[in-house]
Amino acid sequence: MAYDLWYWPGIQGRGEFVRLALEAAGVGYRDRARSDGVEALVDDLDRRSGIRPYAPPYLVDGDFCIAQVAHILAWAGEKHGFGAGDQAGDLQLIMLQLTISDIVAEAHNVHHPIAGDLYYEDQKDAAARAAENFREQRIPKFFRYFEDALSANDGPFVLGDRWSHVDTSLFQLVEGLRYAFPQRMKAIEGDYAKLIACRDAVAELDGIKDYLASERRLAFNEDGIFRHYPELDAA
Amino acid sequence: MAYDLWYWPGIQGRGEFVRLALEAAGVGYRDRARSDGVEALVDDLDRRSGIRPYAPPYLVDGDFCIAQVAHILAWAGEKHGFGAGDQAGDLQLIMLQLTISDIVAEAHNVHHPIAGDLYYEDQKDAAARAAENFREQRIPKFFRYFEDALSANDGPFVLGDRWSHVDTSLFQLVEGLRYAFPQRMKAIEGDYAKLIACRDAVAELDGIKDYLASERRLAFNEDGIFRHYPELDAA
């Protein structure tokens, strides 16, 4: 059995947080818009009615359909064994995953502070100001928070020696910020040893190693959430 | 037994989505920063370590602590009977609640597009552009989505004749947008009859009627998420 994952082709975007956890767990999925085209995604979304996804990514299994990254991961984590395995732990993981969603949304707002459906070129001045605040205030505040969360156990993962969907998302967060803000990340990474150790441990998982070496892993680019505009970066 | 709810005093903010569901369900809670002061909130947040709330609101019950609005509501809804009562239904409610979180975050970005910790006065030009897009593109897109969700059953609530945490949140969303964008809401509300009917039905719940008439319900103001800046509104 394999899930259908529906997400915009051509970018890692929010879909990548779902892909990474499924890949790490060895859970099969078909990346439908990459195989069938973006029109198939638009058609699939349009034909749904009632309580449906607001936007991709969403995961489908027959009649079952679930959207919202943190929600997909919480559900799939419990089902496929990459959650905590107990309710108290799963609730903590969901809280962390939702906080990752918050910084991911802020990372997108940096290059689209006015509106997501306007071009970057039409909001560059606002983006420059947003980027300065994000680099100097927001990244450190979120990183301190995740560093503390990783202190709750002995690492390298949030749960200790067992990875969860929070770890694969922290990996992607670090990778995305390294791509978007290489100068800033180089300047501050040394302050967040546990976060970087978590990122490194995720990179060594068998499923992740295979995935990163495969054609399934798209490159970061300037259509996604994490975009490298040199004018938005600084140490 | 009563929960401790920790949230910034003086504003409805994100805490209001939690308050409304607890009030509708008749679940007891102490609004700690309103009784003990904002310093008590800062102290409580500071003393927590490891896996802790990134920001208020959070709900505490002894050693148990949970943050993130949609997550608090999903957990409390299952525990106190204002969820769906079955897993498939609860998963749908969580997806909707997370989408409400998304439009609430966008409503905040309208008046703080550059950064949340800068003054509105220092980002008014960007806010004016963000507001135009939010009024004309985003509100209708989200409202169509919620209108469809409310079509899944016979109303007035998402689940039909039984309210859930999604309905109290939709109530607050409509109230907040009416406060922030009165001209725009007056112009478009007629297109979203089910959403307005849901809002009206929530307003008639006994717990909500009592709450709205009490001093516990703060007024909207220009420190919260939904702010009325006349220059940001238009039909």
Interface residues (C-beta under 8 A of the other chain):
Chain A: S49 G50 I51 R52 P53 Y54 F64 I66 A67 Q68 A70 H71 W75 A88 L91 Q92 I94 M95 L96 L98 T99 D102 A105 N109 P113 I114 A115 D117 L118 Q123 A126 R129 A130 N133 F134 Q137 R138 F142 Y145 D148 A149 S151 A152 V158
Chain B: S49 G50 I51 R52 P53 Y54 F64 I66 A67 Q68 A70 H71 W75 A88 L91 Q92 I94 M95 L96 L98 T99 D102 A105 N109 P113 I114 A115 D117 L118 Q123 A126 R129 A130 N133 F134 Q137 R138 F142 Y145 D148 A149 S151 A152 V158
